[in-house]
Amino acid sequence: MNRHDDDDDLCFLTIKEAATMLKTKTVSPVELTEAFFRRIERYDNHLHSYVTLLKDSAMKSALISEKEIMDGDYKGPLHGIPIAVKDLYSTKGIRTTAQSRILEHNIPKFDSTVVQNLKNAGAIILGKLAMSEFALGRGDERELFPSAKNPWNLDHMPGSSSSGSGAATSAELCMGSLGSDTAGSIRAPASFCNITGIKPSFGRVSNYGVVPLAWTLDSCGPMTRTAEDAALMLQVIAGQDSKDPSTLNMPVPNYAETLRTELNGLKIGVPRDFFFNLDKTLDLDKEIVETVDKALETLIDLGAQIKEVDLPSLEYTSANTVIMLSEAYAFHENNLRTKPEDYGPVRRQFLLGGLLSASDYIQAQRVRNIISQELSDLMKDVDVLVTPSFPFTAPRFDDRNQARYGAGFRFLAPFNLSGLPAMSVPCGFHSNGLPIGMQIVGNSFREDVVLSVGHAYQNATSWHKQKPDLDF
């Protein structure tokens, strides 16, 4: 075997597999980290998933982790695991730009809470990942760095906001990554890139030190290759944080220990009219409906019970956009007035937020309450909801139909409005060769159930094991 083959053997490991090898000293953190940097060097000039590499600090951390593990001081499943983070997570002494010239020279003096949690667990931070400017829009060449590409087809988007997180995780340029989700920007790139991505319940994970898009909608979460790996990452970053008053003092279960491989007695709600209706949803791809229906058959085989449910208030999911743009404008108002030229095309969307009135914002919050209550009532009768993650596969970069792309997020945004945990897992491929995702939504603070359904499905299928051809 040549070194490329050796690197691939290491980089293709899941977090769970690598953790076992690190704990037993079968592989060292240094070997693992070096393999990832060689793989990044080999492929990322095509994918542009990283905007900042932290080779010196990562190798230093790897050496420290190696000594700790050799001395018997093993911290847990993320100890020595190479992770990357979206470039809106504050990193002490390391430029954090949110992909905008506004923050081109921003060097934080502290780590965001979740980055600090990862470091405390022994994770090795490989670098900062590409995103769309201030976590909104599709990505544009006028932004600070080039747009990340989809490893499954470079002509297609890997997602928008958490684009680099989706691309790097899919291409095995890190073992897991942190994304953020305000209207679906963990779950959309997870669906587009054939990986697993979970948006936790609002209040489960701290947003302290994370550049906001919309304070009451933003959620930080892991993007990994498997639900089991997502459970291991979420375990480390979840919990109340005194620095973020939106986090709640809720018990954090041991997510990995609660994973199931069968679903006997589990009740799945299927909101067919909103998410599966080809006549009603003009841009909904028939192949996606058929693929998710096949995935539902697998869940039935695993013991789950299916119940069709109705969610009429989801017709008003556009309330998410009103809240998001209003809150974004409030955050950016001063810079929009004093240095508008430093923004890329996202400036137009932020300015729209300035045209919305207090009445618009309040009415959107009222709609939010209605949607949240409807979902809360429904979740008393089912354990999870299952839907397609997105109505179509990853768009091409030259498809400038922004309205169509934005409308696709209506499948994801209801669960930002309600704050419910939601995860996208791979469930098949379109005839165009691009991945398709299935969304699993749970009751408030029941990420354990969501992760269990994803894990059971992945234990019975192999879609998540498919890898993109990186022979560019």
PyMOL commands that set and color helices and strands:
alter all, ss='L'
color gray80, all
select helices_A, chain A and resi 3-11+15-23+29-47+55-70+101-103+113-120+133-135+163-170+187-193+227-237+272-275+286-301+312-316+319-338+340-342+346-355+358-378+402-411+414-417+447-460+463-465
alter helices_A, ss='H'
color red, helices_A
select strands_A, chain A and resi 50-53+82-86+124-129+176-181+196-199+219-224+267-270+305-308+384-388+422-429+435-442
alter strands_A, ss='S'
color yellow, strands_A
deselect
rebuild
show_as cartoon
